[in-house]
Amino acid sequence: MKNIFSKRLKSARLIKGYSMQDLAVMLNVSKQMVSKYENGKSIPDSSGLIKMAKA
């Protein structure tokens, strides 16, 4: 599941034209945390997922 989520997150971010820093600001997390999400090392909690969906 982490692998699918990470690939889809990165793909969606690139399609929208957001940098990792742009997404980090929108989600109120660090750029390193976005990197962890995209590399499958972490998954956001439910409130983070809601913020991602809105972004």
N, C-alpha and C positions, 0 to 999 in steps of 0.2 A: 504494500500500500504506500509506503514512504516513497518508493521509487516512482510510482505513477504520479503521486502528488507533486514531487519535486520537478519532474519533467513538465507537467502541465503548468505549474507555477511559472517556471522560467519561460516557457513558450508564450504564456499569456502576457507576461511582463514585456517580452520583446515585441510582441504584436502591438501592444499599446505604446511602445516606444519609451518606456520608463527605464531609467537606470536603476541599479540596486539602491542607490541613495534616495532617488525619488520615491521608490516603494517603501523604503524604510521610514521616511518622513510621514508618508500617508498612514502607515501602520503603527507609528509611534514606537518603533524598535530600532536597534542599531543595524547598520549595513552588514555587520558580521552575522547578525541573526538571520537576515534575508539570505545570506550566503549559506548558512546552515540549513535553512528550509530548502533551498534549491539543490543542495548536495545530499539531501536525504538524511542529514544528521539530527534533525529536529522537526517536529510538527507543531504548528501553532495550536493554541487552545481554541475553544469555540468562539470566543470574542474576537480573536485574531482572524479566524476564518471569515467571520462576518465582515470585518474591515476589509479583507482581501476581496471579497465578493463585491463590495461597494466600489473599491478602487478599480 
